[in-house]
Amino acid sequence: MIGSYPGKCNTCEFIEIGKRTSHDKTVAAHFTKAHHLHRSGLFMGERREYKAKVFSALMQNWEHPSIMSIIIDGMDQSSCTCPFVGTQNKFDNPFPMHFTGVKEHGVHVTLYRTIGTVSGKSPDLTIYCILNQLEKWKTRNHGRYPEKINVQLDGGIENQIIMC
């Protein structure tokens, strides 16, 4: 079922499923080649562009910075219950939490924790995190906002409205 592998694009997931379910070594080998072509084409091109933007942010004049480069991602909901189930089969009444991490390249990482009353899978939370990072930037840089902002998001449901 496409969409059940977190962190994989639909093409990578389709190839992975095809490779795992194939009973023919030749077909599995073709899926492996398709995966290499996919990763060296579109996927690696996106990664190269992202790394170039991170590099430009890291190489800026840090006495007068003008580029803010951040990457945002949320933790999988099943990893964030309190108490953590651990080796138990289940816990009857877990306390739901969600963590969203924001890495500002060359500066720091900020974790935003929300509890069950706030949806961790919402564009509102992602927008809040971006705005909060901008306010932190302004405080650090004597009331100035960045001239350029690079934001890296994955294709998660919480980012769909932002990426349109």
DSSP file (Angstrom, degrees, kcal/mol; ACC not computed):
  #  RESIDUE AA STRUCTURE BP1 BP2  ACC     N-H-->O    O-->H-N    N-H-->O    O-->H-N    TCO  KAPPA ALPHA  PHI   PSI    X-CA   Y-CA   Z-CA
    1    1 A M    >         0   0    0      0, 0.0     3,-1.2     0, 0.0     4,-0.1   0.000 360.0 360.0 360.0 120.1    0.0    0.0    0.0
    2    2 A I  T 3   +     0   0    0      1,-0.2     8,-0.1     2,-0.1     9,-0.0  -0.419 360.0  34.5 -66.9 136.4    1.6    3.3   -1.1
    3    3 A G  T 3  S+     0   0    0     -2,-0.1    -1,-0.2     2,-0.1     7,-0.0   0.431  87.3 100.5  99.7   2.3    1.9    5.8    1.7
    4    4 A S    <   +     0   0    0     -3,-1.2    -2,-0.1     1,-0.1     0, 0.0   0.506  62.8  78.2 -98.7  -4.0    2.7    3.3    4.4
    5    5 A Y  S >  S-     0   0    0      3,-0.1     3,-1.5    -4,-0.1    -2,-0.1  -0.883  79.0-140.2-105.2 103.6    6.5    3.8    4.5
    6    6 A P  T 3  S+     0   0    0      0, 0.0     3,-0.1     0, 0.0    -2,-0.1  -0.356  83.3  19.1 -63.6 139.6    7.3    7.0    6.4
    7    7 A G  T 3  S+     0   0    0      1,-0.2     2,-0.4    -2,-0.0   149,-0.0   0.437 100.0 107.4  85.0  -0.3   10.1    9.0    4.9
    8    8 A K    <   -     0   0    0     -3,-1.5    -1,-0.2     4,-0.0    -3,-0.1  -0.894  67.5-126.0-110.7 141.0   10.0    7.4    1.4
    9    9 A C     >  -     0   0    0     -2,-0.4     4,-2.5     1,-0.1     5,-0.2  -0.382  34.7-103.8 -73.6 164.5    8.6    9.1   -1.7
   10   10 A N  H  > S+     0   0    0      1,-0.2     4,-2.6     2,-0.2     5,-0.2   0.858 121.1  51.6 -60.1 -37.0    5.9    7.3   -3.5
   11   11 A T  H  > S+     0   0    0      2,-0.2     4,-2.5     1,-0.2    -1,-0.2   0.941 110.8  46.7 -66.7 -47.1    8.3    6.2   -6.3
   12   12 A C  H  > S+     0   0    0      1,-0.2     4,-2.5     2,-0.2    -2,-0.2   0.905 114.3  49.1 -59.8 -40.9   10.8    4.8   -3.8
   13   13 A E  H  X S+     0   0    0     -4,-2.5     4,-2.7     2,-0.2     5,-0.2   0.915 109.8  50.3 -66.2 -43.2    8.0    3.0   -2.0
   14   14 A F  H  X S+     0   0    0     -4,-2.6     4,-2.3     1,-0.2    -2,-0.2   0.919 113.1  46.8 -60.0 -44.2    6.6    1.5   -5.2
   15   15 A I  H  X S+     0   0    0     -4,-2.5     4,-2.6     2,-0.2    -2,-0.2   0.916 111.9  50.8 -64.2 -43.6   10.0    0.2   -6.2
   16   16 A E  H  X S+     0   0    0     -4,-2.5     4,-2.4     2,-0.2    -2,-0.2   0.914 111.4  47.3 -61.6 -44.2   10.6   -1.2   -2.7
   17   17 A I  H  X S+     0   0    0     -4,-2.7     4,-2.3     2,-0.2    -1,-0.2   0.921 112.6  50.1 -63.4 -43.7    7.3   -3.0   -2.7
   18   18 A G  H  X S+     0   0    0     -4,-2.3     4,-1.1    -5,-0.2    -2,-0.2   0.903 111.7  47.9 -60.7 -41.8    7.9   -4.4   -6.2
   19   19 A K  H  < S+     0   0    0     -4,-2.6    -1,-0.2     1,-0.2    -2,-0.2   0.905 114.2  46.2 -66.4 -41.5   11.4   -5.6   -5.2
   20   20 A R  H  < S+     0   0    0     -4,-2.4    -2,-0.2     1,-0.2    -1,-0.2   0.842 116.7  42.9 -70.8 -34.2   10.1   -7.3   -2.0
   21   21 A T  H  < S+     0   0    0     -4,-2.3     2,-0.2    -5,-0.2    -1,-0.2   0.579  89.5 105.5 -91.8  -8.7    7.1   -9.0   -3.6
   22   22 A S     <  -     0   0    0     -4,-1.1    -4,-0.0    -5,-0.2    -3,-0.0  -0.510  46.4-170.7 -74.5 137.1    8.9  -10.2   -6.8
   23   23 A H        +     0   0    0     -2,-0.2     2,-0.5     5,-0.0    -1,-0.1   0.376  66.7  84.2-103.0   0.5    9.7  -13.9   -7.0
   24   24 A D     >  -     0   0    0      1,-0.1     4,-2.4     2,-0.0     5,-0.2  -0.915  67.8-150.9-109.2 125.2   11.8  -13.4  -10.1
   25   25 A K  H  > S+     0   0    0     -2,-0.5     4,-2.1     1,-0.2    -1,-0.1   0.841  98.1  54.4 -63.8 -33.5   15.5  -12.4   -9.6
   26   26 A T  H  > S+     0   0    0      2,-0.2     4,-1.9     1,-0.2    -1,-0.2   0.922 109.6  46.3 -66.6 -43.7   15.5  -10.6  -13.0
   27   27 A V  H  > S+     0   0    0      2,-0.2     4,-2.2     1,-0.2    -2,-0.2   0.915 112.1  51.2 -64.5 -42.5   12.5   -8.5  -12.1
   28   28 A A  H  X S+     0   0    0     -4,-2.4     4,-2.1     1,-0.2    -1,-0.2   0.887 108.3  52.4 -61.4 -38.8   14.0   -7.7   -8.7
   29   29 A A  H  X S+     0   0    0     -4,-2.1     4,-2.2     2,-0.2    -1,-0.2   0.881 108.0  51.3 -64.9 -38.0   17.3   -6.7  -10.4
   30   30 A H  H  X S+     0   0    0     -4,-1.9     4,-2.6     2,-0.2    -2,-0.2   0.887 108.3  51.6 -66.7 -38.1   15.3   -4.3  -12.7
   31   31 A F  H  X S+     0   0    0     -4,-2.2     4,-2.2     2,-0.2    -2,-0.2   0.903 108.7  51.7 -63.0 -39.9   13.6   -2.8   -9.6
   32   32 A T  H  X S+     0   0    0     -4,-2.1     4,-2.1     2,-0.2    -2,-0.2   0.917 110.9  47.4 -62.4 -43.5   17.1   -2.2   -8.1
   33   33 A K  H  X S+     0   0    0     -4,-2.2     4,-2.6     1,-0.2    -2,-0.2   0.904 110.3  52.8 -62.7 -41.8   18.2   -0.5  -11.3
   34   34 A A  H  X S+     0   0    0     -4,-2.6     4,-2.6     1,-0.2    -1,-0.2   0.891 108.0  51.3 -61.6 -38.3   15.1    1.6  -11.3
   35   35 A H  H  X S+     0   0    0     -4,-2.2     4,-2.7     2,-0.2     5,-0.2   0.916 109.7  49.1 -65.3 -42.7   15.8    2.7   -7.8
   36   36 A H  H  X S+     0   0    0     -4,-2.1     4,-2.1     2,-0.2    -2,-0.2   0.915 112.6  48.3 -62.9 -42.3   19.4    3.7   -8.7
   37   37 A L  H  X S+     0   0    0     -4,-2.6     4,-1.3     2,-0.2    -2,-0.2   0.924 112.7  48.4 -63.0 -44.1   18.1    5.7  -11.6
   38   38 A H  H  <>S+     0   0    0     -4,-2.6     5,-1.6     1,-0.2     6,-0.4   0.933 113.9  45.4 -62.2 -46.8   15.5    7.4   -9.5
   39   39 A R  I  <>S+     0   0    0     -4,-2.7     5,-1.5     1,-0.2    -1,-0.2   0.841 114.4  47.5 -69.3 -32.9   17.9    8.3   -6.7
   40   40 A S  I  <5S+     0   0    0     -4,-2.1    -1,-0.2    -5,-0.2    -2,-0.2   0.677 120.3  39.2 -82.5 -15.3   20.6    9.6   -9.0
   41   41 A G  I  X5S+     0   0    0     -4,-1.3     4,-1.8    -3,-0.3     5,-0.2   0.750 130.3   1.4 -94.9 -98.0   18.1   11.7  -11.0
   42   42 A L  I  >5S+     0   0    0     -4,-0.2     4,-2.2     2,-0.2     5,-0.2   0.927 131.8  48.9 -61.2 -51.1   15.3   13.5   -9.3
   43   43 A F  I  ><S+     0   0    0     -5,-1.6     4,-2.1     1,-0.2    -1,-0.2   0.928 114.5  43.3 -60.6 -49.5   16.1   12.6   -5.7
   44   44 A M  H  ><S+     0   0    0     -5,-1.5     4,-2.7    -6,-0.4    -1,-0.2   0.837 110.4  57.4 -69.0 -31.1   19.8   13.4   -5.8
   45   45 A G  H  X S+     0   0    0     -4,-1.8     4,-2.2     2,-0.2    -1,-0.2   0.920 108.2  46.7 -63.3 -42.6   19.1   16.7   -7.7
   46   46 A E  H  X S+     0   0    0     -4,-2.2     4,-2.4     2,-0.2    -2,-0.2   0.916 113.0  49.3 -63.5 -42.8   16.8   17.8   -4.9
   47   47 A R  H  X S+     0   0    0     -4,-2.1     4,-2.8     2,-0.2    -2,-0.2   0.902 109.5  51.8 -64.2 -40.6   19.4   16.9   -2.3
   48   48 A R  H  X S+     0   0    0     -4,-2.7     4,-2.1     2,-0.2    -1,-0.2   0.921 111.0  47.7 -61.1 -44.3   22.1   18.7   -4.3
   49   49 A E  H  X S+     0   0    0     -4,-2.2     4,-1.9     2,-0.2    -2,-0.2   0.914 112.3  49.4 -64.0 -42.6   20.0   21.9   -4.4
   50   50 A Y  H  X S+     0   0    0     -4,-2.4     4,-2.3     1,-0.2    -2,-0.2   0.939 111.2  48.9 -60.6 -48.2   19.2   21.6   -0.7
   51   51 A K  H  X S+     0   0    0     -4,-2.8     4,-2.7     1,-0.2    -1,-0.2   0.860 108.4  54.3 -62.3 -35.8   22.9   21.2    0.2
   52   52 A A  H  X S+     0   0    0     -4,-2.1     4,-2.2     2,-0.2    -1,-0.2   0.897 109.5  47.7 -64.7 -39.4   23.9   24.2   -1.9
   53   53 A K  H  X S+     0   0    0     -4,-1.9     4,-1.8     2,-0.2    -2,-0.2   0.896 112.2  48.8 -68.8 -39.5   21.4   26.3    0.0
   54   54 A V  H  X S+     0   0    0     -4,-2.3     4,-2.6     2,-0.2    -2,-0.2   0.928 110.8  51.7 -62.7 -44.3   22.7   25.1    3.3
   55   55 A F  H  X S+     0   0    0     -4,-2.7     4,-2.1     1,-0.2    -2,-0.2   0.903 107.8  51.1 -60.4 -42.9   26.2   25.8    2.2
   56   56 A S  H  < S+     0   0    0     -4,-2.2     4,-0.2     1,-0.2    -1,-0.2   0.879 111.9  47.9 -64.2 -35.4   25.4   29.4    1.2
   57   57 A A  H >< S+     0   0    0     -4,-1.8     3,-0.9     1,-0.2    -2,-0.2   0.905 113.2  47.4 -69.5 -40.4   23.8   29.9    4.6
   58   58 A L  H 3< S+     0   0    0     -4,-2.6    -2,-0.2     1,-0.2    -1,-0.2   0.805 111.5  50.8 -71.0 -28.3   26.8   28.4    6.4
   59   59 A M  T 3< S+     0   0    0     -4,-2.1    -1,-0.2    -5,-0.2    -2,-0.2   0.371  86.7 112.5 -92.5   5.5   29.3   30.5    4.4
   60   60 A Q  S <  S-     0   0    0     -3,-0.9     2,-0.8    -4,-0.2    -3,-0.1  -0.219  86.3 -85.0 -72.3 167.9   27.7   33.8    4.9
   61   61 A N    >   -     0   0    0      3,-0.3     3,-0.9     1,-0.2    -1,-0.1  -0.656  39.4-160.5 -73.0 109.3   29.2   36.6    7.0
   62   62 A W  T 3  S+     0   0    0     -2,-0.8    -1,-0.2     1,-0.3    -2,-0.1   0.610  85.9  65.0 -75.6 -11.0   28.1   35.7   10.5
   63   63 A E  T 3  S+     0   0    0      1,-0.2    -1,-0.3    -3,-0.0    -2,-0.1   0.816 123.0  17.5 -74.7 -30.0   28.7   39.2   11.8
   64   64 A H  S <  S-     0   0    0     -3,-0.9    -3,-0.3     0, 0.0    -1,-0.2  -0.558  88.5-171.6-137.1  69.6   25.9   40.4    9.5
   65   65 A P        +     0   0    0      0, 0.0    -3,-0.1     0, 0.0     3,-0.1  -0.308  17.1 170.2 -67.8 147.4   23.9   37.3    8.5
   66   66 A S        +     0   0    0      1,-0.1    82,-2.1    80,-0.1    81,-1.5   0.429  55.8  73.6-132.1  -7.1   21.2   37.7    5.8
   67   67 A I  E     -a  148   0A   0     80,-0.2     2,-0.5   -10,-0.2    82,-0.2  -0.950  54.2-167.1-118.7 126.2   20.2   34.0    5.1
   68   68 A M  E     -a  149   0A   0     80,-2.7    82,-3.2    -2,-0.5     2,-0.5  -0.955   9.3-175.3-108.2 123.9   18.2   31.8    7.3
   69   69 A S  E     +a  150   0A   0     -2,-0.5    36,-2.3    36,-0.3     2,-0.3  -0.973  10.4 167.9-123.4 119.1   18.2   28.2    6.4
   70   70 A I  E     -aB 151 104A   0     80,-3.1    82,-2.4    -2,-0.5     2,-0.4  -0.929  23.5-157.3-131.6 154.0   16.0   25.7    8.3
   71   71 A I  E     -aB 152 103A   0     32,-1.7    32,-2.5    -2,-0.3     2,-0.4  -0.997  16.2-163.5-127.7 136.5   14.8   22.2    8.0
   72   72 A I  E     + B   0 102A   0     80,-2.3    82,-0.5    -2,-0.4     2,-0.3  -0.953  16.3 156.8-125.7 136.6   11.6   21.0    9.7
   73   73 A D  E     - B   0 101A   0     28,-2.1    28,-3.2    -2,-0.4     2,-0.3  -0.980  26.3-138.3-155.5 149.8   10.3   17.5   10.5
   74   74 A G  E     - B   0 100A   0     -2,-0.3    26,-0.2    26,-0.3     2,-0.2  -0.795  25.2-112.6-107.9 151.0    7.9   15.9   13.0
   75   75 A M        -     0   0    0     24,-3.0    24,-0.1    -2,-0.3     2,-0.1  -0.481  42.4 -92.4 -77.6 151.3    8.4   12.7   14.9
   76   76 A D    >   -     0   0    0     -2,-0.2     3,-1.8     1,-0.1     4,-0.3  -0.419  34.2-126.3 -61.5 134.9    6.1    9.7   14.1
   77   77 A Q  G >  S+     0   0    0      1,-0.3     3,-1.5     2,-0.2    20,-0.3   0.820 105.4  61.8 -55.6 -36.3    3.1    9.8   16.5
   78   78 A S  G 3  S+     0   0    0      1,-0.3     3,-0.4     2,-0.1    -1,-0.3   0.686 100.2  55.3 -69.1 -16.1    3.7    6.2   17.7
   79   79 A S  G <  S+     0   0    0     -3,-1.8    -1,-0.3     1,-0.2    -2,-0.2   0.510  99.6  63.2 -89.3  -4.9    7.1    7.2   19.1
   80   80 A C    <   +     0   0    0     -3,-1.5    17,-0.7    -4,-0.3     2,-0.3   0.040  65.6 121.5-117.3  26.4    5.8   10.0   21.3
   81   81 A T  E     -D   96   0B   0     -3,-0.4     4,-0.0    15,-0.2    -3,-0.0  -0.645  60.8-111.0 -89.1 151.1    3.4    8.5   23.8
   82   82 A C  E    S+D   95   0B   0     13,-1.7    13,-2.6    -2,-0.3     2,-0.1  -0.993 104.1  31.1-125.5 124.8    4.1    9.0   27.5
   83   83 A P  S    S-     0   0    0      0, 0.0    -1,-0.2     0, 0.0     2,-0.2   0.579 100.9-127.2 -74.2 154.4    4.9    6.7   29.2
   84   84 A F        -     0   0    0     -2,-0.1    -2,-0.1     1,-0.1    -5,-0.1  -0.473  11.8-131.9 -68.2 137.1    6.6    4.9   26.3
   85   85 A V    >   +     0   0    0      1,-0.2     3,-2.0    -2,-0.2     2,-0.2   0.848  41.5 168.6 -63.0 -36.1    5.3    1.4   25.9
   86   86 A G  T 3  S-     0   0    0      1,-0.3    -1,-0.2     3,-0.1     0, 0.0  -0.386  71.0 -11.7  61.0-125.7    8.8   -0.1   25.8
   87   87 A T  T 3  S+     0   0    0     -2,-0.2    -1,-0.3     3,-0.0    -2,-0.1   0.508 111.9 105.2 -87.7  -4.4    8.6   -3.9   26.1
   88   88 A Q  S <  S-     0   0    0     -3,-2.0     3,-0.1     1,-0.1    -3,-0.0  -0.401  74.3-131.0 -71.6 152.7    5.0   -3.9   27.2
   89   89 A N  S    S-     0   0    0      1,-0.3     2,-0.3    -2,-0.1    -1,-0.1   0.884  81.3 -18.7 -70.7 -38.0    2.4   -5.0   24.6
   90   90 A K        -     0   0    0     -5,-0.1     2,-0.4    -3,-0.0    -1,-0.3  -0.985  50.4-137.2-160.8 164.0    0.2   -1.9   25.3
   91   91 A F        -     0   0    0     -2,-0.3    -6,-0.1    -3,-0.1     0, 0.0  -0.996  20.9-142.9-129.1 124.9   -0.5    0.9   27.8
   92   92 A D  S    S+     0   0    0     -2,-0.4    -1,-0.1     1,-0.3     0, 0.0   0.797  88.4  22.8 -63.3 -34.6   -4.2    1.5   28.4
   93   93 A N  S    S+     0   0    0      2,-0.0    -1,-0.3     0, 0.0     2,-0.0  -0.518  76.3 178.8-136.0  67.8   -4.1    5.3   28.7
   94   94 A P        -     0   0    0      0, 0.0   -10,-0.1     0, 0.0   -13,-0.0  -0.324  30.9-123.7 -72.5 155.9   -1.1    6.9   27.1
   95   95 A F  E     -D   82   0B   0    -13,-2.6   -13,-1.7   -12,-0.1     2,-0.2  -0.879  31.2-134.8 -96.7 108.8   -0.6   10.7   27.0
   96   96 A P  E     +D   81   0B   0      0, 0.0    20,-1.1     0, 0.0     2,-0.3  -0.450  32.2 167.6 -73.7 135.2   -0.2   11.6   23.4
   97   97 A M  E     - C   0 115A   0    -17,-0.7     2,-0.3   -20,-0.3    18,-0.2  -0.910  18.5-157.2-135.5 164.1    2.6   14.0   22.4
   98   98 A H  E     - C   0 114A   0     16,-2.2    16,-2.7    -2,-0.3     2,-0.4  -0.992   5.1-155.1-143.4 139.1    4.2   15.2   19.2
   99   99 A F  E     - C   0 113A   0     -2,-0.3   -24,-3.0    14,-0.2     2,-0.5  -0.956   5.1-169.9-116.7 133.8    7.6   16.6   18.6
  100  100 A T  E     -BC  74 112A   0     12,-2.5    12,-3.0    -2,-0.4     2,-0.4  -0.991  12.4-155.2-118.6 125.8    8.6   18.9   15.7
  101  101 A G  E     -BC  73 111A   0    -28,-3.2   -28,-2.1    -2,-0.5     2,-0.5  -0.836   8.0-169.2-103.9 138.4   12.2   19.6   15.2
  102  102 A V  E     -BC  72 110A   0      8,-2.7     8,-2.7    -2,-0.4     2,-0.6  -0.978   3.9-164.1-126.4 117.6   13.6   22.6   13.5
  103  103 A K  E     -BC  71 109A   0    -32,-2.5   -32,-1.7    -2,-0.5     2,-0.8  -0.901   3.8-161.1-102.0 118.9   17.3   22.8   12.6
  104  104 A E  E >>  -BC  70 108A   0      4,-2.9     3,-2.5    -2,-0.6     4,-1.1  -0.886  32.8-118.1 -97.2 110.3   18.6   26.2   11.8
  105  105 A H  T 34 S+     0   0    0    -36,-2.3   -36,-0.3    -2,-0.8     4,-0.0  -0.194  91.5   4.9 -57.8 128.2   21.8   25.5    9.9
  106  106 A G  T 34 S+     0   0    0      1,-0.1    -1,-0.3   -48,-0.0    -3,-0.0   0.401 129.6  59.2  82.6  -2.4   24.9   26.9   11.6
  107  107 A V  T <4 S-     0   0    0     -3,-2.5     2,-0.3     1,-0.3    -2,-0.2   0.703 101.4 -61.5-121.3 -72.8   22.9   28.0   14.6
  108  108 A H  E  <  -C  104   0A   0     -4,-1.1    -4,-2.9     2,-0.0     2,-0.4  -0.969  35.2-103.3-168.6 176.2   20.9   25.5   16.7
  109  109 A V  E     -C  103   0A   0     -2,-0.3     2,-0.4    -6,-0.2    -6,-0.2  -0.965  28.2-163.3-117.0 136.7   18.1   22.9   16.8
  110  110 A T  E     -C  102   0A   0     -8,-2.7    -8,-2.7    -2,-0.4     2,-0.5  -0.979   4.3-155.1-121.1 133.3   14.8   23.7   18.5
  111  111 A L  E     -C  101   0A   0     -2,-0.4     2,-0.5   -10,-0.2   -10,-0.2  -0.923   3.8-159.8-107.2 131.2   12.3   21.1   19.5
  112  112 A Y  E     -C  100   0A   0    -12,-3.0   -12,-2.5    -2,-0.5     2,-0.5  -0.949   8.8-162.0-109.4 122.1    8.6   22.0   19.8
  113  113 A R  E     -C   99   0A   0     -2,-0.5     2,-0.3   -14,-0.2   -14,-0.2  -0.900   9.1-178.5-107.5 130.1    6.5   19.6   21.9
  114  114 A T  E     -C   98   0A   0    -16,-2.7   -16,-2.2    -2,-0.5     2,-0.2  -0.902  13.4-143.9-121.4 155.6    2.7   19.6   21.6
  115  115 A I  E >   -C   97   0A   0     -2,-0.3     3,-2.4   -18,-0.2   -18,-0.2  -0.482  44.3 -74.9-108.9-177.0    0.3   17.5   23.6
  116  116 A G  T 3  S+     0   0    0    -20,-1.1   -19,-0.1     1,-0.3     4,-0.0   0.640 123.5  65.3 -56.9 -18.9   -3.0   15.8   22.6
  117  117 A T  T 3  S+     0   0    0    -21,-0.2     2,-0.5     1,-0.1    -1,-0.3   0.626  99.9  57.6 -81.0 -11.5   -4.9   19.1   22.6
  118  118 A V  S <  S-     0   0    0     -3,-2.4     2,-0.4   -20,-0.0    -1,-0.1  -0.977  89.9-122.2-120.2 129.2   -2.8   20.4   19.6
  119  119 A S        -     0   0    0     -2,-0.5     3,-0.4     1,-0.2     6,-0.2  -0.552  15.7-163.6 -72.2 123.2   -2.7   18.5   16.4
  120  120 A G  S    S+     0   0    0     -2,-0.4     2,-0.4     1,-0.2    -1,-0.2   0.629  85.7  62.6 -78.7 -13.6    0.9   17.6   15.6
  121  121 A K  S    S+     0   0    0     36,-0.1    -1,-0.2     4,-0.0    -2,-0.1  -0.459  83.0 108.0-107.9  57.9    0.0   16.9   12.0
  122  122 A S    >>  -     0   0    0     -2,-0.4     4,-1.4    -3,-0.4     3,-0.6  -0.991  69.9-134.0-137.1 143.8   -1.3   20.3   11.0
  123  123 A P  H 3> S+     0   0    0      0, 0.0     4,-2.8     0, 0.0     5,-0.2   0.803 105.7  67.2 -60.8 -28.3    0.1   23.1    8.7
  124  124 A D  H 3> S+     0   0    0      1,-0.2     4,-2.4     2,-0.2     5,-0.1   0.908 100.6  47.2 -59.9 -41.9   -0.7   25.5   11.6
  125  125 A L  H <> S+     0   0    0     -3,-0.6     4,-2.5    -6,-0.2    -1,-0.2   0.913 111.9  50.1 -66.0 -42.5    2.0   24.0   13.8
  126  126 A T  H  X S+     0   0    0     -4,-1.4     4,-2.2    32,-0.3    -2,-0.2   0.924 112.2  47.5 -61.6 -44.1    4.5   24.1   10.9
  127  127 A I  H  X S+     0   0    0     -4,-2.8     4,-2.7     1,-0.2     5,-0.2   0.904 110.2  52.9 -64.1 -41.1    3.7   27.7   10.2
  128  128 A Y  H  X S+     0   0    0     -4,-2.4     4,-2.7    -5,-0.2    -2,-0.2   0.929 108.6  50.3 -58.2 -45.7    4.0   28.5   14.0
  129  129 A C  H  X S+     0   0    0     -4,-2.5     4,-2.1     2,-0.2    -2,-0.2   0.908 111.4  47.9 -60.9 -43.1    7.4   26.9   14.1
  130  130 A I  H  X S+     0   0    0     -4,-2.2     4,-2.0     2,-0.2    -1,-0.2   0.935 113.3  47.4 -63.4 -46.3    8.6   28.9   11.1
  131  131 A L  H  X S+     0   0    0     -4,-2.7     4,-2.0     1,-0.2    -2,-0.2   0.890 111.0  51.5 -63.5 -38.9    7.3   32.2   12.5
  132  132 A N  H  X S+     0   0    0     -4,-2.7     4,-2.1     1,-0.2    -1,-0.2   0.892 108.3  51.5 -65.1 -39.1    8.9   31.4   15.9
  133  133 A Q  H  X S+     0   0    0     -4,-2.1     4,-2.3     1,-0.2    -1,-0.2   0.890 108.1  52.8 -64.1 -38.1   12.2   30.8   14.3
  134  134 A L  H  X S+     0   0    0     -4,-2.0     4,-2.4     2,-0.2    -2,-0.2   0.893 108.2  50.2 -63.0 -39.4   11.9   34.1   12.5
  135  135 A E  H  X S+     0   0    0     -4,-2.0     4,-2.1     2,-0.2    -2,-0.2   0.888 109.6  50.7 -66.5 -38.4   11.3   35.9   15.8
  136  136 A K  H  X S+     0   0    0     -4,-2.1     4,-2.2     2,-0.2    -2,-0.2   0.906 110.0  50.9 -63.0 -40.9   14.4   34.2   17.3
  137  137 A W  H  X S+     0   0    0     -4,-2.3     4,-1.9     1,-0.2     7,-0.2   0.940 109.2  50.4 -59.6 -48.1   16.4   35.4   14.3
  138  138 A K  H  <>S+     0   0    0     -4,-2.4     5,-2.5     1,-0.2     6,-0.5   0.893 110.2  49.9 -59.3 -42.1   15.1   38.9   14.8
  139  139 A T  H ><5S+     0   0    0     -4,-2.1     3,-0.8     1,-0.2    -1,-0.2   0.909 113.7  45.3 -63.7 -43.0   16.1   38.9   18.5
  140  140 A R  H 3<5S+     0   0    0     -4,-2.2    -1,-0.2     1,-0.2    -2,-0.2   0.774 113.3  51.3 -70.0 -26.5   19.6   37.6   17.7
  141  141 A N  T ><5S-     0   0    0     -4,-1.9     3,-1.5     3,-0.3    -1,-0.2  -0.191 117.9 -97.7-114.1  40.3   20.2   40.1   14.8
  142  142 A H  T < 5S-     0   0    0     -3,-0.8    -3,-0.2     1,-0.3    -2,-0.1   0.845  85.7 -46.0  54.7  44.4   19.3   43.4   16.4
  143  143 A G  T 3 <S+     0   0    0     -5,-2.5     2,-0.4     1,-0.3    -1,-0.3   0.519 106.7 127.3  82.8   4.7   15.7   43.6   15.2
  144  144 A R    <   -     0   0    0     -3,-1.5    -3,-0.3    -6,-0.5    -1,-0.3  -0.773  48.4-145.5 -98.3 139.8   16.5   42.6   11.6
  145  145 A Y        -     0   0    0     -2,-0.4   -10,-0.1     1,-0.1   -11,-0.0  -0.619  36.3 -89.3 -91.0 160.2   14.8   39.9    9.7
  146  146 A P        -     0   0    0      0, 0.0   -79,-0.2     0, 0.0   -80,-0.1  -0.365  22.0-142.1 -68.1 150.7   16.7   37.7    7.2
  147  147 A E  S    S+     0   0    0    -81,-1.5     2,-0.4     1,-0.2   -80,-0.2   0.759  89.7  28.7 -80.0 -26.9   16.8   38.9    3.5
  148  148 A K  E     -a   67   0A   0    -82,-2.1   -80,-2.7     2,-0.0     2,-0.4  -0.998  68.0-164.4-138.1 138.1   16.5   35.3    2.3
  149  149 A I  E     -a   68   0A   0     -2,-0.4     2,-0.5   -82,-0.2   -80,-0.2  -0.987   0.9-167.3-127.0 124.7   14.8   32.2    3.9
  150  150 A N  E     -a   69   0A   0    -82,-3.2   -80,-3.1    -2,-0.4     2,-0.5  -0.957  10.1-175.6-108.5 122.2   15.4   28.6    2.9
  151  151 A V  E     -a   70   0A   0     -2,-0.5     2,-0.6   -82,-0.2   -80,-0.2  -0.978   9.2-161.4-121.5 123.7   12.9   26.2    4.3
  152  152 A Q  E     +a   71   0A   0    -82,-2.4   -80,-2.3    -2,-0.5     2,-0.3  -0.923  18.2 171.8-105.3 121.9   13.2   22.4    3.7
  153  153 A L        -     0   0    0     -2,-0.6     2,-0.1   -82,-0.2   -80,-0.1  -0.911  25.1-132.5-124.9 152.5   10.0   20.4    4.3
  154  154 A D        -     0   0    0    -82,-0.5     5,-0.0    -2,-0.3   -82,-0.0  -0.355  37.5 -96.8 -90.9-176.5    9.1   16.8    3.7
  155  155 A G  S    S+     0   0    0     -2,-0.1     5,-0.1     3,-0.1    -1,-0.0   0.131  72.0 141.8 -89.9  21.8    5.9   15.7    2.0
  156  156 A G    >>  -     0   0    0      1,-0.1     3,-2.0     3,-0.1     4,-0.5  -0.149  67.3-108.3 -62.9 159.6    4.1   14.9    5.2
  157  157 A I  G >4 S+     0   0    0      1,-0.3     3,-0.8     2,-0.2     4,-0.4   0.804 117.7  63.0 -59.2 -30.8    0.4   15.7    5.6
  158  158 A E  G 34 S+     0   0    0      1,-0.2    -1,-0.3   -36,-0.2   -32,-0.3   0.627 108.3  42.5 -70.8 -11.1    1.3   18.6    7.9
  159  159 A N  G <> S+     0   0    0     -3,-2.0     4,-2.0     2,-0.1    -1,-0.2   0.434  83.8  97.7-111.9  -2.4    3.1   20.3    5.1
  160  160 A Q  H <X S+     0   0    0     -3,-0.8     4,-0.6    -4,-0.5    -2,-0.1   0.889  86.8  44.5 -59.5 -44.0    0.8   19.8    2.2
  161  161 A I  H  4 S+     0   0    0     -4,-0.4     3,-0.3     1,-0.2    -1,-0.2   0.823 113.2  52.6 -71.3 -29.6   -0.9   23.2    2.3
  162  162 A I  H  4 S+     0   0    0     -3,-0.2    -1,-0.2     1,-0.2    -2,-0.2   0.855 107.5  50.9 -72.5 -35.5    2.4   25.0    2.7
  163  163 A M  H  <        0   0    0     -4,-2.0    -1,-0.2     1,-0.2    -2,-0.2   0.567 360.0 360.0 -82.5  -9.2    4.0   23.3   -0.3
  164  164 A C     <        0   0    0     -4,-0.6    -1,-0.2    -3,-0.3    -2,-0.1   0.491 360.0 360.0 -71.1 360.0    1.1   24.2   -2.7
